């Protein structure tokens, strides 16, 4: 029995290692692709409408940073885990946990391209969107994902539905914003108006 449990744990550790390698590779590939974009790729189409028919900003490979303070959270709900605060079980939050009913629509915060879309240990059903210039958004704990790697997305477009696939007791969405691999406080980037 002990051998079986040890083998299962070894397999889980190997899957987690491979998933982390895939995530890092996706981030590196996204960064490389961002650097290869031509100036013609920097034209943004008209913004897509988001929740409550409000216009959401779009990002292309050069202007995501200009959206700071104008973005919307990807789902409505109560922020119960805040960036930089202590987590139960140790460590600190590198993003936000937004508690919301299972099945709530998860929206892309800005235009980009999906670079990761599958289950990852600790994150559940995980979607990562590359917004160019080294900016990524991470959407975890989803019940279902509606996009695949390579799919383009518009700001306000539904990319999944919230759930608790990441092992959290509460249903909701885990959300991170990263720049060149470093976690940023999403609350400094969103407008709550």
Backbone as a printed PyTorch tensor [residue, N CA C, xyz], in Angstrom:
tensor([[[  0.8210,  -1.1890,   0.0000],
         [  0.0000,   0.0000,   0.0000],
         [  0.8690,   1.2580,   0.0000]],

        [[  1.9120,   1.2620,   0.8100],
         [  2.8000,   2.4170,   0.8740],
         [  3.4600,   2.6640,  -0.4690]],

        [[  3.8520,   1.5810,  -1.1650],
         [  4.4660,   1.7250,  -2.4930],
         [  3.4890,   2.3580,  -3.4760]],

        [[  2.2380,   1.9480,  -3.4090],
         [  1.2270,   2.4800,  -4.3180],
         [  1.0330,   3.9730,  -4.0600]],

        [[  0.9170,   4.3670,  -2.7950],
         [  0.7550,   5.7800,  -2.4580],
         [  1.9860,   6.5860,  -2.8760]],

        [[  3.1490,   6.0340,  -2.6740],
         [  4.3840,   6.7170,  -3.0750],
         [  4.4250,   6.8940,  -4.5930]],

        [[  4.0050,   5.8700,  -5.3330],
         [  3.9890,   5.9580,  -6.7940],
         [  2.9700,   7.0000,  -7.2630]],

        [[  1.8080,   7.0440,  -6.6130],
         [  0.8110,   8.0440,  -6.9630],
         [  1.3390,   9.4500,  -6.7070]],

        [[  2.0040,   9.6340,  -5.5700],
         [  2.5740,  10.9460,  -5.2600],
         [  3.6750,  11.3050,  -6.2510]],

        [[  4.4840,  10.3400,  -6.6570],
         [  5.5330,  10.5890,  -7.6400],
         [  4.9120,  11.0390,  -8.9540]],

        [[  3.8320,  10.3680,  -9.3590],
         [  3.1430,  10.7440, -10.6000],
         [  2.5640,  12.1430, -10.5140]],

        [[  1.9390,  12.4630,  -9.3670],
         [  1.3870,  13.8030,  -9.1800],
         [  2.4930,  14.8560,  -9.2320]],

        [[  3.6130,  14.5710,  -8.5880],
         [  4.7390,  15.5110,  -8.6040],
         [  5.2660,  15.6870, -10.0220]],

        [[  5.3310,  14.6130, -10.7820],
         [  5.7960,  14.6780, -12.1720],
         [  4.8190,  15.4960, -13.0160]],

        [[  3.5110,  15.2950, -12.8160],
         [  2.5120,  16.0760, -13.5450],
         [  2.6240,  17.5510, -13.1910]],

        [[  2.8120,  17.8490, -11.9140],
         [  2.9560,  19.2420, -11.4890],
         [  4.2120,  19.8570, -12.0970]],

        [[  5.3110,  19.1010, -12.1390],
         [  6.5550,  19.5940, -12.7270],
         [  6.3510,  19.8890, -14.2170]],

        [[  5.6910,  18.9730, -14.9150],
         [  5.4390,  19.1690, -16.3440],
         [  4.5180,  20.3620, -16.5820]],

        [[  3.5070,  20.5120, -15.7440],
         [  2.5860,  21.6400, -15.8890],
         [  3.3220,  22.9620, -15.6620]],

        [[  4.2010,  22.9990, -14.6650],
         [  4.9730,  24.2140, -14.3940],
         [  5.9130,  24.5120, -15.5550]],

        [[  6.5410,  23.4790, -16.1130],
         [  7.3980,  23.6640, -17.2880],
         [  6.5860,  24.2110, -18.4640]],

        [[  5.3740,  23.6650, -18.6500],
         [  4.5130,  24.1310, -19.7450],
         [  4.1250,  25.5840, -19.5390]],

        [[  3.8270,  25.9560, -18.2900],
         [  3.4630,  27.3390, -17.9920],
         [  4.6360,  28.2730, -18.2850]],

        [[  5.8340,  27.8900, -17.8240],
         [  7.0170,  28.7140, -18.0670],
         [  7.3220,  28.8100, -19.5600]],

        [[  7.1510,  27.6940, -20.2690],
         [  7.3890,  27.6940, -21.7090],
         [  6.3830,  28.6150, -22.3980]],

        [[  5.1210,  28.5560, -21.9580],
         [  4.0900,  29.4160, -22.5490],
         [  4.4100,  30.8860, -22.2920]],

        [[  4.8690,  31.2110, -21.0760],
         [  5.2440,  32.5940, -20.7720],
         [  6.4210,  33.0280, -21.6450]],

        [[  7.4370,  32.1660, -21.7770],
         [  8.6130,  32.4970, -22.5960],
         [  8.2140,  32.6530, -24.0560]],

        [[  7.3640,  31.7600, -24.5470],
         [  6.9000,  31.8270, -25.9350],
         [  6.0860,  33.1000, -26.1610]],

        [[  5.2330,  33.4260, -25.2010],
         [  4.4290,  34.6400, -25.3220],
         [  5.3330,  35.8690, -25.3580]],

        [[  6.3550,  35.8840, -24.5150],
         [  7.2890,  37.0090, -24.4930],
         [  8.0350,  37.0950, -25.8230]],

        [[  8.4820,  35.9350, -26.3290],
         [  9.1980,  35.9030, -27.5990],
         [  8.2970,  36.3840, -28.7300]],

        [[  7.0530,  35.9050, -28.7590],
         [  6.1110,  36.3070, -29.8050],
         [  5.7950,  37.7920, -29.7340]],

        [[  5.7100,  38.3240, -28.5220],
         [  5.4480,  39.7400, -28.3450],
         [  6.5740,  40.5660, -28.9560]],

        [[  7.7980,  40.1310, -28.7700],
         [  8.9470,  40.8630, -29.2880],
         [  9.0310,  40.7840, -30.8070]],

        [[  8.4190,  39.7750, -31.4310],
         [  8.4760,  39.5910, -32.8820],
         [  7.3950,  40.3670, -33.6230]],

        [[  6.4150,  40.9510, -32.9110],
         [  5.2990,  41.6180, -33.5630],
         [  5.7950,  42.8090, -34.3790]],

        [[  5.2060,  42.9950, -35.5310],
         [  5.5460,  44.1430, -36.3630],
         [  4.6780,  45.3220, -35.9530]],

        [[  5.0560,  46.5540, -36.3260],
         [  4.2310,  47.7060, -35.9620],
         [  2.8020,  47.5840, -36.4730]],

        [[  2.5890,  46.9030, -37.6010],
         [  1.2320,  46.7360, -38.1460],
         [  0.3550,  45.9170, -37.2070]],

        [[  0.9550,  45.0620, -36.3720],
         [  0.1980,  44.2320, -35.4410],
         [ -0.3360,  45.0320, -34.2610]],

        [[  0.0540,  46.2880, -34.1440],
         [ -0.3050,  47.0570, -32.9630],
         [ -1.6010,  47.8390, -33.1120]],

        [[ -2.3320,  47.6380, -34.1960],
         [ -3.6050,  48.3260, -34.3700],
         [ -4.6980,  47.5720, -33.6390]],

        [[ -5.4560,  48.2500, -32.8350],
         [ -6.4890,  47.5890, -32.0390],
         [ -7.8420,  47.7560, -32.6980]],

        [[ -8.6460,  46.6780, -32.7590],
         [-10.0080,  46.8340, -33.2380],
         [-10.8430,  47.5460, -32.1840]],

        [[-12.0550,  47.8730, -32.5250],
         [-12.9450,  48.5390, -31.5770],
         [-13.1360,  47.6540, -30.3540]],

        [[-13.2180,  48.2450, -29.1640],
         [-13.3970,  47.4640, -27.9450],
         [-14.6930,  46.6590, -27.9780]],

        [[-14.6360,  45.4850, -27.3730],
         [-15.8440,  44.6620, -27.2320],
         [-16.6150,  45.1370, -26.0230]],

        [[-17.9230,  44.9400, -26.0290],
         [-18.6840,  45.3470, -24.8600],
         [-18.6100,  44.2580, -23.8120]],

        [[-18.5780,  44.6560, -22.5660],
         [-18.4250,  43.7260, -21.4560],
         [-19.6900,  43.6460, -20.6440]],

        [[-19.5450,  43.2650, -19.3540],
         [-20.6990,  43.1640, -18.4820],
         [-21.4570,  44.4810, -18.4460]],

        [[-22.7410,  44.4070, -18.3800],
         [-23.6360,  45.5530, -18.3010],
         [-23.4990,  46.4570, -19.5260]],

        [[-23.0860,  45.8820, -20.6790],
         [-22.9360,  46.6260, -21.9300],
         [-21.9760,  47.8040, -21.8220]],

        [[-21.0470,  47.7570, -20.8850],
         [-20.0520,  48.8120, -20.7520],
         [-18.8970,  48.5000, -21.6820]],

        [[-18.2920,  49.5310, -22.2230],
         [-17.1470,  49.3340, -23.1030],
         [-15.9200,  49.0150, -22.2570]],

        [[-15.2290,  47.9440, -22.6040],
         [-13.9970,  47.5800, -21.9210],
         [-12.8230,  47.9380, -22.8140]],

        [[-11.7140,  48.3190, -22.2160],
         [-10.5510,  48.6530, -23.0240],
         [ -9.9670,  47.4150, -23.6740]],

        [[ -9.2710,  47.6310, -24.7770],
         [ -8.5630,  46.5560, -25.4520],
         [ -7.0740,  46.7700, -25.3090]],

        [[ -6.3360,  45.6980, -25.4120],
         [ -4.8750,  45.7870, -25.3540],
         [ -4.3170,  45.1020, -26.5820]],

        [[ -3.2960,  45.6480, -27.1190],
         [ -2.5370,  44.9860, -28.1680],
         [ -1.1090,  44.9240, -27.6810]],

        [[ -0.2240,  44.4250, -28.5070],
         [  1.1270,  44.1350, -28.0550],
         [  1.8850,  45.3310, -27.4990]],

        [[  1.4040,  46.5370, -27.6440],
         [  2.1740,  47.6440, -27.1360],
         [  1.4920,  48.5210, -26.1060]],

        [[  0.1830,  48.3520, -25.8490],
         [ -0.4660,  49.3520, -25.0190],
         [ -1.1660,  48.8330, -23.7700]],

        [[ -0.9050,  47.6350, -23.3330],
         [ -1.5820,  47.1180, -22.1440],
         [ -1.3120,  48.0000, -20.9320]],

        [[ -0.0790,  48.4640, -20.7760],
         [  0.2860,  49.2790, -19.6160],
         [ -0.5680,  50.5410, -19.5300]],

        [[ -1.0300,  51.0420, -20.6740],
         [ -1.8540,  52.2500, -20.6890],
         [ -3.2420,  52.0150, -20.1000]],

        [[ -3.6070,  50.7540, -19.9150],
         [ -4.9360,  50.4200, -19.3930],
         [ -4.9880,  50.4250, -17.8660]],

        [[ -3.8550,  50.6570, -17.2080],
         [ -3.8130,  50.6240, -15.7490],
         [ -4.8420,  51.5930, -15.1760]],

        [[ -5.6820,  51.0690, -14.2800],
         [ -6.7280,  51.8650, -13.6610],
         [ -8.0320,  51.8940, -14.4290]],

        [[ -8.0600,  51.2810, -15.6180],
         [ -9.2700,  51.2950, -16.4540],
         [ -9.8620,  49.9070, -16.6560]],

        [[ -9.2320,  48.8730, -16.1450],
         [ -9.6930,  47.5010, -16.3660],
         [-10.8080,  47.1390, -15.3940]],

        [[-11.5510,  46.1020, -15.7340],
         [-12.6080,  45.5620, -14.8670],
         [-12.1680,  44.2000, -14.3470]],

        [[-12.6070,  43.8550, -13.1490],
         [-12.3510,  42.5050, -12.6520],
         [-13.0340,  41.5110, -13.5890]],

        [[-12.4910,  40.3020, -13.7210],
         [-13.0350,  39.3490, -14.6890],
         [-14.3600,  38.6990, -14.2910]],

        [[-14.7600,  38.8650, -13.0460],
         [-16.0020,  38.2570, -12.5760],
         [-16.5370,  39.1010, -11.4200]],

        [[-17.8680,  39.1380, -11.2790],
         [-18.4700,  39.8370, -10.1430],
         [-18.4190,  38.9290,  -8.9260]],

        [[-18.1380,  39.5070,  -7.7780],
         [-18.1230,  38.7310,  -6.5560],
         [-17.3920,  39.4600,  -5.4520]],

        [[-17.1390,  38.7470,  -4.3760],
         [-16.4710,  39.3110,  -3.2070],
         [-15.0050,  38.8960,  -3.2180]],

        [[-14.1030,  39.8720,  -3.1520],
         [-12.6700,  39.5670,  -3.0960],
         [-12.3640,  39.1060,  -1.6810]],

        [[-12.0220,  37.8210,  -1.5460],
         [-11.7410,  37.2580,  -0.2260],
         [-10.2560,  36.9680,  -0.0170]],

        [[ -9.5010,  36.9220,  -1.0700],
         [ -8.0540,  36.7540,  -0.9820],
         [ -7.4080,  37.8920,  -1.7380]],

        [[ -6.6300,  38.7340,  -1.0500],
         [ -6.0380,  39.9130,  -1.6900],
         [ -4.5420,  39.7510,  -1.8740]],

        [[ -4.0550,  40.2940,  -2.9650],
         [ -2.6410,  40.2770,  -3.3070],
         [ -1.7930,  40.7160,  -2.0990]],

        [[ -0.7640,  39.9170,  -1.8040],
         [  0.1820,  40.2640,  -0.7460],
         [ -0.2330,  39.8960,   0.6560]],

        [[ -1.4910,  39.4460,   0.8630],
         [ -1.9240,  39.0710,   2.2060],
         [ -1.6450,  37.5890,   2.4390]],

        [[ -1.6140,  37.2100,   3.7060],
         [ -1.3150,  35.8240,   4.0760],
         [ -2.4320,  34.8890,   3.6330]],

        [[ -2.0180,  33.7000,   3.1760],
         [ -2.9610,  32.6510,   2.7920],
         [ -3.0650,  31.6420,   3.9100]],

        [[ -4.2320,  31.0360,   4.0440],
         [ -4.3620,  29.9170,   4.9810],
         [ -3.4270,  28.8250,   4.5170]],

        [[ -2.6870,  28.2260,   5.4200],
         [ -1.7820,  27.1570,   5.0390],
         [ -0.3960,  27.6650,   4.6400]],

        [[ -0.1640,  28.9790,   4.7310],
         [  1.1550,  29.5390,   4.4520],
         [  1.2550,  30.2530,   3.1250]],

        [[  2.2680,  31.0760,   3.0130],
         [  2.4920,  31.8420,   1.7990],
         [  1.6180,  33.0760,   1.7360]],

        [[  1.7380,  33.8080,   0.6420],
         [  0.9260,  35.0040,   0.4360],
         [  0.2270,  34.9080,  -0.9190]],

        [[ -0.8530,  35.6490,  -1.0500],
         [ -1.5940,  35.6830,  -2.3040],
         [ -0.7770,  36.4220,  -3.3510]],

        [[ -0.6490,  35.8310,  -4.5440],
         [  0.0280,  36.4670,  -5.6690],
         [ -0.9940,  37.0620,  -6.6440]],

        [[ -2.2340,  36.9790,  -6.2590],
         [ -3.3320,  37.5120,  -7.0650],
         [ -4.5200,  37.7450,  -6.1600]],

        [[ -5.7120,  37.5590,  -6.7110],
         [ -6.9550,  37.7350,  -5.9710],
         [ -7.7760,  36.4530,  -6.0230]],

        [[ -8.5040,  36.1550,  -4.9570],
         [ -9.5430,  35.1350,  -5.0380],
         [-10.8580,  35.8810,  -4.9350]],

        [[-11.6900,  35.7280,  -5.9660],
         [-12.9800,  36.4070,  -6.0170],
         [-14.0630,  35.3550,  -5.8430]],

        [[-14.7080,  35.3690,  -4.6810],
         [-15.7750,  34.4060,  -4.4130],
         [-17.0090,  34.8050,  -5.2090]],

        [[-17.5440,  33.8370,  -5.9650],
         [-18.7080,  34.0740,  -6.8090],
         [-19.4230,  32.7400,  -7.0040]],

        [[-20.7110,  32.7400,  -7.2890],
         [-21.4280,  31.4730,  -7.4640],
         [-20.8500,  30.6330,  -8.6120]],

        [[-20.8820,  29.3330,  -8.4320],
         [-20.4450,  28.4190,  -9.4880],
         [-21.2750,  28.6910, -10.7350]],

        [[-20.6020,  28.7340, -11.8760],
         [-21.2750,  28.9900, -13.1410],
         [-21.2600,  30.4510, -13.5690]],

        [[-20.7190,  31.3510, -12.7100],
         [-20.6120,  32.7640, -13.0930],
         [-19.6550,  32.9030, -14.2690]],

        [[-20.0020,  33.7670, -15.2090],
         [-19.1590,  33.9630, -16.3880],
         [-17.8660,  34.6780, -16.0210]],

        [[-16.7570,  34.1580, -16.5410],
         [-15.4360,  34.7580, -16.3670],
         [-15.0980,  35.4660, -17.6690]],

        [[-14.7810,  36.7550, -17.5790],
         [-14.5140,  37.5780, -18.7630],
         [-13.0250,  37.9080, -18.8630]],

        [[-12.5050,  37.9440, -20.0810],
         [-11.1440,  38.4260, -20.3140],
         [-11.1210,  39.9100, -19.9640]],

        [[-10.0720,  40.3640, -19.2760],
         [-10.0470,  41.7730, -18.8740],
         [ -9.6320,  42.6970, -20.0080]],

        [[ -8.9840,  42.1390, -21.0290],
         [ -8.5510,  42.9350, -22.1810],
         [ -8.2560,  41.9910, -23.3340]],

        [[ -8.0330,  42.5630, -24.4930],
         [ -7.7220,  41.7880, -25.6950],
         [ -6.4000,  41.0480, -25.5310]],

        [[ -6.3070,  39.8570, -26.0990],
         [ -5.0710,  39.0920, -26.0430],
         [ -5.2150,  37.7630, -26.7530]],

        [[ -4.3020,  36.8490, -26.4330],
         [ -4.3120,  35.5190, -27.0320],
         [ -4.0650,  34.4920, -25.9340]],

        [[ -4.8160,  33.3990, -25.9810],
         [ -4.6830,  32.3310, -24.9880],
         [ -3.3700,  31.5870, -25.2240]],

        [[ -2.5600,  31.4670, -24.1560],
         [ -1.2880,  30.7480, -24.2530],
         [ -1.2650,  29.4940, -23.3890]],

        [[ -2.2790,  29.3190, -22.5300],
         [ -2.3720,  28.1100, -21.7040],
         [ -3.8380,  27.8940, -21.3870]],

        [[ -4.3040,  26.6450, -21.5190],
         [ -5.7030,  26.3330, -21.2290],
         [ -5.8360,  24.8580, -20.8990]],

        [[ -5.6150,  24.5120, -19.6370],
         [ -5.8260,  23.1390, -19.1710],
         [ -5.7400,  23.0980, -17.6530]],

        [[ -5.9870,  21.9270, -17.1000],
         [ -5.9640,  21.7520, -15.6620],
         [ -4.5260,  21.7810, -15.1610]],

        [[ -4.2960,  22.4510, -14.0150],
         [ -2.9910,  22.4700, -13.3770],
         [ -3.1820,  22.3130, -11.8710]],

        [[ -2.4100,  21.4380, -11.2940],
         [ -2.5010,  21.1850,  -9.8560],
         [ -2.3800,  22.5000,  -9.0700]],

        [[ -3.2880,  22.6910,  -8.1520],
         [ -3.3000,  23.8880,  -7.3300],
         [ -4.0620,  25.0530,  -7.9500]],

        [[ -4.2650,  25.0150,  -9.2650],
         [ -4.9750,  26.0810,  -9.9590],
         [ -6.2720,  25.5940, -10.5820]],

        [[ -6.4530,  24.2780, -10.6770],
         [ -7.6370,  23.7410, -11.3320],
         [ -7.6080,  24.0370, -12.8180]],

        [[ -8.7800,  24.2330, -13.4130],
         [ -8.8570,  24.5910, -14.8310],
         [ -8.3200,  26.0140, -14.9710]],

        [[ -7.1910,  26.1200, -15.6530],
         [ -6.4260,  27.3640, -15.7070],
         [ -6.3460,  27.9000, -17.1250]],

        [[ -6.5430,  29.1940, -17.2620],
         [ -6.4290,  29.8700, -18.5550],
         [ -5.4530,  31.0310, -18.3750]],

        [[ -4.4960,  31.1550, -19.2950],
         [ -3.5490,  32.2720, -19.2710],
         [ -3.6690,  33.0100, -20.6010]],

        [[ -3.8300,  34.3250, -20.5140],
         [ -3.9400,  35.1630, -21.7040],
         [ -2.7330,  36.0890, -21.7740]],

        [[ -2.1060,  36.1210, -22.9560],
         [ -0.9890,  37.0200, -23.2310],
         [ -1.5580,  38.2980, -23.8290]],

        [[ -1.2460,  39.4300, -23.1890],
         [ -1.7350,  40.7260, -23.6630],
         [ -0.6400,  41.5260, -24.3590]],

        [[  0.5070,  40.9210, -24.5670],
         [  1.6170,  41.5920, -25.2300],
         [  2.4960,  42.3480, -24.2490]],

        [[  3.6770,  42.6920, -24.7020],
         [  4.6500,  43.4710, -23.9240],
         [  4.9730,  42.8120, -22.5790]],

        [[  4.8820,  41.4930, -22.5030],
         [  5.2190,  40.7730, -21.2760],
         [  4.1080,  40.7000, -20.2510]],

        [[  2.8980,  41.1650, -20.5750],
         [  1.7650,  41.1290, -19.6450],
         [  0.9240,  39.8780, -19.8690]],

        [[  0.6300,  39.1830, -18.7800],
         [ -0.2240,  37.9930, -18.7980],
         [ -1.2850,  38.1340, -17.7290]],

        [[ -2.4710,  37.5700, -17.9950],
         [ -3.4700,  37.4240, -16.9440],
         [ -3.7530,  35.9480, -16.7710]],

        [[ -3.9810,  35.5650, -15.5200],
         [ -4.1360,  34.1670, -15.1220],
         [ -5.5110,  34.0140, -14.4780]],

        [[ -6.2940,  33.0520, -14.9950],
         [ -7.6520,  32.8120, -14.5190],
         [ -7.7140,  31.3520, -14.0620]],

        [[ -7.7710,  31.1110, -12.7580],
         [ -7.7620,  29.7490, -12.2330],
         [ -9.0190,  29.4000, -11.4640]],

        [[ -9.1690,  28.1270, -11.1530],
         [-10.2760,  27.6000, -10.3660],
         [-11.5710,  27.5140, -11.1670]],

        [[-11.4720,  27.6050, -12.4970],
         [-12.6560,  27.5780, -13.3530],
         [-13.3350,  26.2140, -13.3330]],

        [[-14.6460,  26.2340, -13.4760],
         [-15.3960,  24.9930, -13.6280],
         [-15.2240,  24.4780, -15.0590]],

        [[-15.1910,  25.4080, -16.0250],
         [-15.0030,  25.0440, -17.4350],
         [-14.2820,  26.1780, -18.1400]],

        [[-13.5080,  25.8210, -19.1690],
         [-12.8110,  26.7900, -20.0050],
         [-13.4660,  26.8090, -21.3790]],

        [[-13.6610,  27.9950, -21.9430],
         [-14.2940,  28.1280, -23.2530],
         [-13.3060,  28.4180, -24.3690]],

        [[-12.0480,  28.5660, -24.0390],
         [-11.0330,  28.8970, -25.0350],
         [ -9.9090,  27.8790, -24.9960]],

        [[ -9.1600,  27.8200, -26.1220],
         [ -8.0230,  26.9110, -26.2460],
         [ -6.7790,  27.7140, -26.5900]],

        [[ -5.6170,  27.0880, -26.4290],
         [ -4.3590,  27.7390, -26.7570],
         [ -4.3970,  28.2280, -28.2010]],

        [[ -3.9840,  29.4710, -28.3960],
         [ -3.9620,  30.0750, -29.7260],
         [ -5.1780,  30.9160, -30.0410]],

        [[ -6.2730,  30.7550, -29.2780],
         [ -7.4850,  31.5240, -29.5450],
         [ -7.2840,  32.9980, -29.1940]],

        [[ -7.6910,  33.9020, -30.0920],
         [ -7.6850,  35.3250, -29.7420],
         [ -8.9060,  35.6220, -28.8780]],

        [[ -8.7930,  36.5860, -27.9730],
         [ -9.9280,  36.9950, -27.1380],
         [-10.0180,  38.5170, -27.1390]],

        [[-11.2130,  39.0030, -26.9370],
         [-11.4710,  40.4410, -26.8290],
         [-11.7670,  40.7850, -25.3770]],

        [[-11.5320,  42.0250, -24.9960],
         [-11.8870,  42.4680, -23.6570],
         [-13.3740,  42.2930, -23.4200]],

        [[-13.7470,  41.6730, -22.3240],
         [-15.1500,  41.4460, -21.9970],
         [-15.7170,  40.1530, -22.5280]],

        [[-14.9330,  39.4210, -23.3200],
         [-15.4010,  38.1470, -23.8700],
         [-15.3730,  37.0600, -22.7900]],

        [[-16.4070,  36.2280, -22.7540],
         [-16.4610,  35.1300, -21.7850],
         [-15.4450,  34.0610, -22.1700]],

        [[-14.5580,  33.7170, -21.2190],
         [-13.5020,  32.7360, -21.4750],
         [-13.6740,  31.4610, -20.6500]],

        [[-14.6060,  31.4830, -19.6830],
         [-14.8450,  30.3100, -18.8530],
         [-15.9510,  30.5960, -17.8620]],

        [[-16.1700,  29.6140, -16.9690],
         [-17.1190,  29.8250, -15.8840],
         [-16.4550,  29.4480, -14.5700]],

        [[-16.7490,  30.2340, -13.5520],
         [-16.1420,  30.0520, -12.2340],
         [-16.6280,  28.7600, -11.5810]],

        [[-15.7910,  28.2210, -10.7230],
         [-16.1380,  27.0020,  -9.9990],
         [-15.2170,  26.7980,  -8.8240]],

        [[-14.8350,  25.5500,  -8.5840],
         [-13.8640,  25.2700,  -7.5280],
         [-12.9610,  24.1050,  -7.9170]],

        [[-12.5280,  24.0950,  -9.1650],
         [-11.6790,  23.0080,  -9.6580],
         [-10.2730,  23.0370,  -9.0870]],

        [[ -9.8890,  24.1420,  -8.4260],
         [ -8.5490,  24.2550,  -7.8630],
         [ -8.4340,  23.7250,  -6.4550]],

        [[ -9.5060,  23.1640,  -5.9330],
         [ -9.4660,  22.5980,  -4.5920],
         [ -9.8510,  23.5830,  -3.5040]],

        [[-10.3310,  24.7620,  -3.8720],
         [-10.7750,  25.7380,  -2.8760],
         [-12.1120,  25.3130,  -2.2950]],

        [[-12.3280,  25.6710,  -1.0500],
         [-13.6030,  25.3450,  -0.4120],
         [-14.7270,  26.1660,  -1.0310]],

        [[-14.4190,  27.3990,  -1.4310],
         [-15.4180,  28.2920,  -2.0110],
         [-15.3820,  28.2400,  -3.5310]],

        [[-16.5320,  28.4770,  -4.1270],
         [-16.6030,  28.6380,  -5.5720],
         [-16.1490,  30.0540,  -5.8940]],

        [[-15.3890,  30.1890,  -6.9640],
         [-14.9280,  31.5150,  -7.3390],
         [-13.8570,  31.4470,  -8.3960]],

        [[-13.1300,  32.5390,  -8.5320],
         [-12.0770,  32.6650,  -9.5350],
         [-10.8040,  33.1290,  -8.8550]],

        [[ -9.6940,  32.4720,  -9.1970],
         [ -8.3810,  32.9640,  -8.7840],
         [ -7.8360,  33.7540,  -9.9640]],

        [[ -7.4170,  35.0020,  -9.7300],
         [ -6.9980,  35.8950, -10.8050],
         [ -5.6460,  36.5270, -10.4820]],

        [[ -4.7190,  36.4480, -11.4460],
         [ -3.4140,  37.0950, -11.3190],
         [ -3.1670,  37.9730, -12.5360]],

        [[ -2.3480,  38.9880, -12.3220],
         [ -1.8420,  39.8160, -13.4030],
         [ -0.3210,  39.7880, -13.2630]],

        [[  0.3730,  39.4550, -14.3500],
         [  1.8320,  39.3370, -14.3130],
         [  2.4700,  40.1730, -15.4120]],

        [[  3.6520,  40.6880, -15.0970],
         [  4.4650,  41.3820, -16.0950],
         [  5.8640,  40.7980, -16.0380]],

        [[  6.2790,  40.2230, -17.1570],
         [  7.5730,  39.5610, -17.2810],
         [  7.8120,  38.5980, -16.1150]],

        [[  6.7680,  37.8280, -15.7900],
         [  6.8570,  36.7850, -14.7720],
         [  6.6300,  37.2560, -13.3510]],

        [[  6.5790,  38.5520, -13.1070],
         [  6.3860,  39.0820, -11.7560],
         [  4.9120,  39.3830, -11.5120]],

        [[  4.3990,  38.8950, -10.3680],
         [  3.0040,  39.1550, -10.0130],
         [  2.8170,  40.6230,  -9.6410]],

        [[  1.7320,  41.2130, -10.1410],
         [  1.3600,  42.5980,  -9.8390],
         [  0.0460,  42.5920,  -9.0620]],

        [[ -0.2030,  43.6290,  -8.2920],
         [ -1.4580,  43.7410,  -7.5580],
         [ -2.5810,  44.1170,  -8.5300]],

        [[ -3.4960,  43.1900,  -8.8250],
         [ -4.5700,  43.4930,  -9.7800],
         [ -5.4410,  44.6790,  -9.3650]],

        [[ -5.5750,  44.9180,  -8.0580],
         [ -6.4360,  46.0020,  -7.5940],
         [ -5.9010,  47.3750,  -7.9950]],

        [[ -4.6160,  47.4640,  -8.2950],
         [ -4.0420,  48.7300,  -8.7600],
         [ -4.3170,  48.9450, -10.2470]],

        [[ -4.8380,  47.9420, -10.9180],
         [ -5.0850,  48.0020, -12.3600],
         [ -6.5570,  48.1290, -12.7100]],

        [[ -7.4370,  47.9000, -11.7470],
         [ -8.8680,  47.8960, -12.0610],
         [ -9.5530,  49.1600, -11.5610]],

        [[-10.6480,  49.4850, -12.2130],
         [-11.5220,  50.5610, -11.7800],
         [-12.7440,  49.9040, -11.1690]],

        [[-13.0890,  50.2810,  -9.9670],
         [-14.2520,  49.6810,  -9.3100],
         [-15.5070,  50.5220,  -9.5100]],

        [[-15.4250,  51.5520, -10.3370],
         [-16.5940,  52.3970, -10.6120],
         [-17.5420,  51.7290, -11.5540]]])
